[in-house]
Amino acid sequence: MPQDSDFSQTVKVNLFELTNEELHHRLLNRAADERRLTHQILQLIAEVDQRKLYLPMAQASLFDYLVTLIGYTPASAQRRIDAARMMQQVPEVGSKIENGSLKLSQVSQVQKVLRLVRKTDNLQLLPDEKKDLLAKLENKTGAESELILAQEFKLPPQTQFRQKIQQDESVRIELTLSKEQIEIVERAKALLSHALPGATLAEVIVSLAERYVRTRVGAKSKSKGQTETKMKTEMKTETETNAEAWTKSSIDQGSTSAPEGTERQRRGVSKQAIPAAIKKNVLSRNQGCEFRDAKTGRVCGSKMFLEVDHVQPRFAGGGNEPFNLRPMCSSHNKFRYTAGC
């Protein structure tokens, strides 16, 4: 059996021996194979989406599943999700992608525009209307497709955004702001001028983001010199304080039991709304959704659409004690109860 290096060398020799015409046709054939395989992959993704196969694997979304477990880049994953979901409504999309008359990027462009007009104009196209729209994009370039979509939906100029992770893990961002958007940012910069004299645009944006995070979860910013270890210590102290406050509140209301109280008392507690301070603490002391894959032990970790979940459900007597609460993304919060796990 030839070694890998021998095989590689053979391939190089064979390719070198091909005529220009043979090389061209071989590439054409392989490209056709690639499109056929892409069609099959889209069918598999659509089925995974239908079954929500990603949820028991501790993935909060189909996007996370394709990026984390399958290995696609974020952009590649989104294009395939867009195409797979369009294919469920317009089955012909798959064959058009396979024969090359439509590209993944074009279908993704359409889906992006449809999401925009649904949000801004509350406009939703029927499957036949989507089919007609896609027909107009067949065998068109990306720029031509973009122009057709802009004309079809009378779209305003769109802002552009690019980001690149650099060697030191900093992120270089390039974006285009409209006149109205930059005026808002400059207004915010002026209002922050006393607190942040001479601040750069990046510092203004980070400052506003930090303020918003603090109002939602009470998290302290690491950029103000606070180390991760100190953050964990303060969060732990806050958790203990909130737990004591909850216990005192329960006693003041006539409950003489500890968290392991009678079932009747625990049911009474479970009907109460989660105290705001405790809810805020649960979301700030943990780093994302805590749903765990029972088979692999993998933790979801998503920080999007977090909700506070009861470890022991309310209907089973679980209360609002801090130790019985955990953050969970909305997808896994729903999945946990529908799947009975």
Secondary structure as GFF3:
##gff-version 3
##sequence-region A 1 341
A	DSSP	alpha_helix	4	17	.	.	.	ID=ss1
A	DSSP	alpha_helix	20	51	.	.	.	ID=ss2
A	DSSP	three_ten_helix	55	57	.	.	.	ID=ss3
A	DSSP	alpha_helix	62	65	.	.	.	ID=ss4
A	DSSP	pi_helix	66	70	.	.	.	ID=ss5
A	DSSP	alpha_helix	74	89	.	.	.	ID=ss6
A	DSSP	alpha_helix	92	99	.	.	.	ID=ss7
A	DSSP	alpha_helix	104	121	.	.	.	ID=ss8
A	DSSP	alpha_helix	127	137	.	.	.	ID=ss9
A	DSSP	alpha_helix	142	153	.	.	.	ID=ss10
A	DSSP	beta_strand	161	165	.	.	.	ID=ss11
A	DSSP	beta_strand	171	175	.	.	.	ID=ss12
A	DSSP	alpha_helix	179	191	.	.	.	ID=ss13
A	DSSP	alpha_helix	201	217	.	.	.	ID=ss14
A	DSSP	three_ten_helix	222	224	.	.	.	ID=ss15
A	DSSP	alpha_helix	228	252	.	.	.	ID=ss16
A	DSSP	alpha_helix	263	270	.	.	.	ID=ss17
A	DSSP	alpha_helix	276	285	.	.	.	ID=ss18
A	DSSP	beta_strand	306	310	.	.	.	ID=ss19
A	DSSP	three_ten_helix	314	316	.	.	.	ID=ss20
A	DSSP	three_ten_helix	322	324	.	.	.	ID=ss21
A	DSSP	beta_strand	325	329	.	.	.	ID=ss22
A	DSSP	alpha_helix	330	338	.	.	.	ID=ss23
###
